[in-house]
Amino acid sequence: MAAALNDRMIIGVDYTAAAWQGAGIGRYTRELLAAAIPRDRALRYVLFYAAGGLPPNSPYLRDLADLCAANPNVRARPIPISPRLLTILWQRLRLPIPVESLIGKIDILHAPDFVLPPTRARALLTVHDLTFMARPETADAGLRRYLMAAVPRSLRRADMVLADSQATRADLGRLLGVDVGRVRVLYPGVSPRFRPLPAAACEPLRAQLGLPESFLLFVGTLEPRKNLVRLIEAFGRLSDMGAHPGLSLVIAGRRGWLYEEIFAAVDRLGLAERVYFLDFIDDSHLPGVYNLARAFVYPSLYEGFGLPALEAMACGTPVVTANLSSLPEVVGDAAVLVDPLNPDVIADGILRALDDAGRLRAAGPIQARRFSWETAADGLIDTYRALAGPR
């Protein structure tokens, strides 16, 4: 009998990103599994992760312990080597050590972070975006070389593929020749904690983080794909026009790669006193920071989905974002779309968002409600069931 038809189907999920990463794929994996695991307790889960070097007081390990304690159908399985070493063994050296030899028998392997480990089970692979092919000039060279080899190889081995958007699904067919018939779109969701908040609830955060009185906001890793040099140039155009005096730009995110030009642009344009750089913002602070912003500006050159834009809309913050890749699919008509290659157009889009703030504040949460982790969880469970059916 197919695994989908019995109540003992075991799903192994590579939880490494969720155990290590605060944002991005780590948060995606935590949110998705936290929603999916309690919804169908007939499914059993083994969440395995590279644990070598992971701080024992990690908040993500506490989240995992809480998830296991609340759900008898899930167990955690740490693998006592580092993520880098595990990647070398499985992806670079391609040692044929199946994951089952480390975690026990599974019926389905789900890899939510681009690459599949060796397995005897049916395999589900999540590909969030194809930045390394669509915008190769924005990718770290070493990472791009690795992904150019590992992702196509994993796609060939996968029985089914998940993409974060219709745009990414189309890119899989266009750039890698994947049969899109075996690619399902599973939209990420937005947590209910991202919502409009009263000013009194947010103001203490302004003082705690040193935020200016009136600001535009960007949230994301400092890397070329995020197009921050052009965003800073657009902000400089607003300053030159004398538009919205007193307006600042807050850039919140950790340094990724090739970020030197971002800081150079601030110095070149004489904006050091009006551009604020924050490091990674804790998840618990994000809703308040979105609510404090006059507008959220996200002129990314490529996104597989664009979760920060969705979170900002859910908070009722006017959003300005790029008119390409998945972003129009996510924001609909509840944001201002701009050509991300033209700083003048970005500047104009910011002015339009500020002028149309009332409509955008009302439309954003309505659009955001189209995306929920509960809906994503149902789609994931349907995919597991379909994958475990007769071959």
C-alpha positions in Angstrom: 0.0 0.0 0.0 1.3 3.5 -0.8 2.7 5.5 2.1 0.1 8.1 1.6 -2.6 5.6 2.5 -1.3 4.6 5.8 -1.1 6.6 9.0 2.6 5.9 9.5 4.1 8.0 6.7 7.3 9.5 7.9 8.6 12.8 6.3 12.2 13.8 6.8 12.7 17.6 6.5 16.1 19.2 6.3 15.8 21.7 9.1 19.3 23.1 8.9 18.4 26.6 7.6 15.7 26.8 10.2 18.1 26.0 13.0 20.7 28.5 11.9 19.1 31.4 10.0 17.0 34.2 11.6 15.5 35.4 8.3 15.0 34.2 4.8 14.8 30.5 4.3 15.2 29.8 8.0 12.1 31.8 8.9 10.2 30.4 5.9 10.9 26.8 7.1 10.0 27.5 10.7 6.8 29.2 9.9 5.7 26.6 7.3 6.4 23.6 9.5 4.9 25.2 12.6 1.7 25.6 10.7 1.7 22.2 8.9 2.7 19.8 11.7 -0.3 20.2 13.9 -2.8 20.2 11.0 -2.4 16.4 10.2 -1.1 14.4 13.1 -1.3 11.2 10.9 1.9 12.4 9.3 5.1 11.9 11.3 8.1 14.2 10.9 11.8 13.9 11.5 13.4 17.3 11.5 17.2 16.8 10.9 19.8 19.5 10.9 23.6 20.0 11.0 24.2 20.9 14.6 28.0 21.2 14.8 28.9 24.7 16.2 25.2 25.6 16.9 25.0 27.6 20.2 23.0 25.5 22.7 21.0 28.7 23.7 19.9 29.4 20.1 16.4 30.8 20.0 15.7 28.6 17.0 16.5 25.5 19.0 14.1 26.6 21.7 11.5 27.0 19.0 12.2 23.5 17.8 12.0 22.1 21.3 8.7 23.8 21.8 7.4 22.4 18.5 8.4 18.9 19.5 6.9 19.2 22.9 3.6 20.3 21.6 3.3 17.7 18.8 3.9 14.0 19.4 4.2 13.4 15.7 7.5 15.2 15.3 11.0 14.6 16.6 14.3 16.5 16.1 17.4 14.8 14.9 20.6 16.8 15.2 23.6 15.7 13.1 26.8 16.5 15.0 28.7 18.1 12.2 28.7 21.7 10.8 26.5 22.8 7.9 29.7 23.5 5.9 31.1 20.1 6.4 27.7 18.4 5.6 27.5 20.4 2.4 31.1 19.4 1.5 30.3 15.7 2.1 26.9 15.6 0.4 27.1 18.2 -2.4 30.8 18.9 -3.2 32.3 15.4 -2.7 28.9 13.8 -3.4 29.5 10.9 -1.0 26.6 8.5 -1.4 25.7 8.4 2.3 21.9 8.5 2.4 20.2 10.6 5.0 18.4 7.5 6.2 21.7 6.2 7.6 21.7 9.2 10.0 18.0 9.6 10.8 16.3 6.3 10.1 13.7 5.2 7.6 11.6 7.9 5.9 9.0 7.8 3.2 9.5 11.3 1.9 12.5 13.7 2.0 11.7 17.4 1.9 14.7 19.7 1.2 13.4 23.3 1.6 16.7 25.0 0.7 17.6 24.4 -2.9 19.6 21.1 -2.7 18.8 17.5 -2.0 20.9 15.2 0.2 21.3 11.6 -0.9 18.2 9.6 -0.1 16.3 6.4 -0.9 13.0 8.1 -0.3 10.8 10.1 -2.7 12.2 13.6 -2.8 10.5 17.0 -2.6 12.7 20.0 -3.4 11.9 23.7 -2.7 13.6 26.2 -5.1 12.9 29.7 -3.8 14.4 31.7 -6.7 17.0 31.4 -9.5 18.9 34.6 -8.8 22.2 32.9 -9.5 21.0 32.4 -13.1 18.6 35.3 -13.7 20.9 38.0 -12.1 24.4 36.3 -12.0 26.2 39.7 -11.6 24.5 40.1 -8.2 25.5 36.7 -6.8 28.6 35.8 -4.8 30.9 34.1 -7.3 31.7 31.1 -5.2 28.0 30.6 -4.2 27.0 30.9 -7.8 29.4 28.2 -9.0 28.2 25.9 -6.3 24.5 26.5 -7.0 25.0 26.2 -10.8 26.2 22.6 -10.2 24.1 21.5 -7.2 20.7 22.9 -8.0 20.3 21.4 -11.5 21.6 18.1 -10.1 19.0 18.2 -7.3 16.2 19.1 -9.7 17.0 16.0 -11.8 16.7 13.8 -8.7 13.6 15.4 -7.2 10.3 13.7 -7.7 8.4 16.9 -7.2 9.4 20.6 -6.9 7.9 23.5 -5.0 8.3 27.1 -6.1 7.4 30.2 -4.1 5.6 31.9 -7.0 4.4 31.5 -10.6 7.3 33.7 -11.7 9.8 31.2 -10.1 7.9 28.3 -11.6 8.2 29.9 -15.1 11.9 30.6 -14.5 12.5 26.9 -13.7 11.2 26.0 -17.1 12.8 28.9 -18.9 16.3 28.8 -17.4 16.7 25.1 -16.5 14.3 23.3 -18.8 12.4 21.8 -15.9 9.0 20.2 -16.8 6.7 22.7 -15.0 4.1 20.0 -14.8 6.0 18.6 -11.8 6.4 22.1 -10.2 3.8 23.2 -7.7 3.5 26.8 -6.5 3.4 27.1 -2.7 3.0 30.7 -1.7 4.6 31.7 1.6 2.4 33.3 4.2 2.4 36.2 6.5 2.1 35.8 10.3 -0.8 37.5 12.1 1.6 39.5 14.2 2.2 41.7 11.1 -0.7 44.0 11.3 -1.5 47.7 11.8 -0.6 48.7 15.4 -1.5 51.8 17.4 1.2 54.5 17.5 1.5 54.2 21.3 2.5 50.5 20.9 5.3 51.4 18.5 6.9 54.5 19.9 9.0 52.8 22.6 10.7 50.9 19.7 11.7 54.1 18.0 13.7 55.1 21.1 15.1 51.6 21.6 16.4 51.3 18.1 17.3 55.0 17.6 14.9 55.4 14.7 14.3 58.9 13.2 11.0 60.7 13.4 10.1 60.3 9.7 11.7 57.6 7.6 11.5 55.3 4.6 12.4 51.7 5.3 14.2 48.9 3.6 14.6 45.4 5.2 16.8 42.7 3.8 20.4 41.5 3.4 22.9 44.1 2.1 23.8 42.6 -1.3 23.7 43.7 -5.0 20.3 42.0 -5.8 18.5 44.3 -3.4 19.5 47.3 -5.5 20.4 49.6 -2.6 22.7 51.8 -4.5 19.9 52.9 -6.8 17.6 53.3 -3.7 20.1 55.6 -2.1 20.4 57.6 -5.3 16.6 57.9 -5.5 16.6 59.1 -1.9 19.2 61.6 -2.9 17.0 62.9 -5.7 14.2 63.5 -3.1 16.7 65.5 -1.1 17.8 67.5 -4.1 14.1 68.4 -4.8 13.5 69.4 -1.3 10.7 67.0 -1.1 9.6 65.9 2.4 12.3 67.6 4.4 13.2 65.7 7.5 12.6 62.4 5.8 15.3 59.8 6.5 16.1 56.4 5.0 16.5 53.4 7.3 18.3 50.3 5.9 17.9 47.3 8.1 19.8 44.1 7.4 23.1 42.3 7.8 26.0 42.7 5.4 25.9 40.0 2.8 28.4 40.3 -0.1 29.6 43.0 -2.5 28.0 45.7 -0.2 30.9 48.2 -0.3 29.2 50.3 -3.0 26.2 50.8 -0.8 28.2 52.7 1.9 30.2 54.4 -0.8 27.0 55.8 -2.4 26.0 57.3 0.9 29.3 59.1 1.2 29.3 60.2 -2.4 25.9 61.8 -2.2 26.6 63.4 1.2 23.7 61.5 2.9 25.5 60.2 6.0 23.3 62.2 8.4 20.1 61.0 6.7 20.7 57.3 6.0 20.6 55.0 9.0 22.0 51.5 8.9 20.7 48.9 11.3 21.9 45.4 11.7 19.5 42.4 11.7 16.2 43.3 13.4 14.7 40.7 15.7 11.5 39.1 14.4 9.6 40.4 17.5 10.5 44.0 16.5 9.7 43.9 12.8 6.0 44.6 13.0 6.6 47.8 15.0 9.4 49.0 12.7 7.1 48.5 9.6 4.4 50.4 11.4 6.7 53.3 12.2 7.8 53.8 8.6 6.2 56.3 6.3 6.8 53.9 3.4 8.6 50.6 2.7 10.8 50.7 -0.4 11.9 47.4 -1.9 13.3 48.0 -5.4 14.9 44.5 -5.7 16.2 43.4 -9.0 14.9 39.8 -8.6 12.8 38.0 -6.0 11.4 34.5 -5.8 8.6 35.9 -3.6 9.4 39.1 -1.7 8.3 38.4 1.9 9.3 41.8 3.4 7.0 43.6 0.9 4.1 41.3 2.0 4.8 41.9 5.7 5.0 45.7 5.2 1.6 45.6 3.4 0.1 43.5 6.2 1.1 46.3 8.6 -0.6 48.9 6.5 2.6 50.5 5.4 2.7 52.0 1.9 4.9 49.9 -0.3 7.1 50.8 -3.3 8.6 47.8 -5.1 10.0 46.6 -8.5 7.7 45.8 -11.4 9.5 42.6 -12.2 10.0 38.9 -11.2 7.5 37.8 -8.6 6.8 41.1 -7.0 3.8 42.3 -9.0 2.3 38.8 -8.3 2.6 39.4 -4.6 1.6 43.0 -4.2 -1.2 43.2 -6.8 -2.6 46.8 -7.0 -1.9 47.5 -3.3 1.6 48.9 -3.9 3.4 51.3 -6.2 5.4 49.5 -8.9 8.5 51.1 -10.4 11.3 50.3 -12.8 14.1 49.4 -10.4 16.9 50.4 -12.9 15.9 54.1 -12.9 16.6 56.1 -9.7 14.4 58.9 -10.9 11.5 56.5 -11.4 12.1 55.0 -7.9 12.0 58.6 -6.4 8.8 59.4 -8.2 7.3 56.1 -6.9 8.2 57.1 -3.4 6.5 60.4 -3.8 3.4 58.7 -5.3 3.3 56.3 -2.3 3.5 59.1 0.2 0.8 61.1 -1.6 -1.5 58.0 -1.9 -0.7 56.7 1.6 -4.4 56.5 2.7 -5.4 54.2 -0.1 -2.3 52.0 0.2 -2.7 51.7 4.0 -6.2 50.4 3.5 -5.4 48.2 0.5 -2.2 46.6 1.9 -3.7 44.4 4.6 -6.5 43.3 2.3 -3.9 42.1 -0.3 -1.8 40.5 2.4 -4.7 38.4 3.7 -4.5 36.4 0.4 -1.3 34.7 1.8 -1.4 32.7 5.0 0.8 30.1 6.5 -2.3 28.0 7.1 -3.1 27.9 3.4 0.6 27.2 2.7 0.5 24.3 5.2 -2.6 22.8 3.6 -0.8 22.9 0.2 2.3 21.3 1.7 0.3 18.4 3.2 -1.5 17.9 -0.1 1.9 17.8 -1.9 3.2 15.2 0.6 0.1 13.1 0.1 0.4 13.3 -3.7 4.1 12.5 -3.7 3.5 9.4 -1.5 0.8 8.0 -3.9 1.4 5.3 -6.5 4.4 6.1 -8.8 
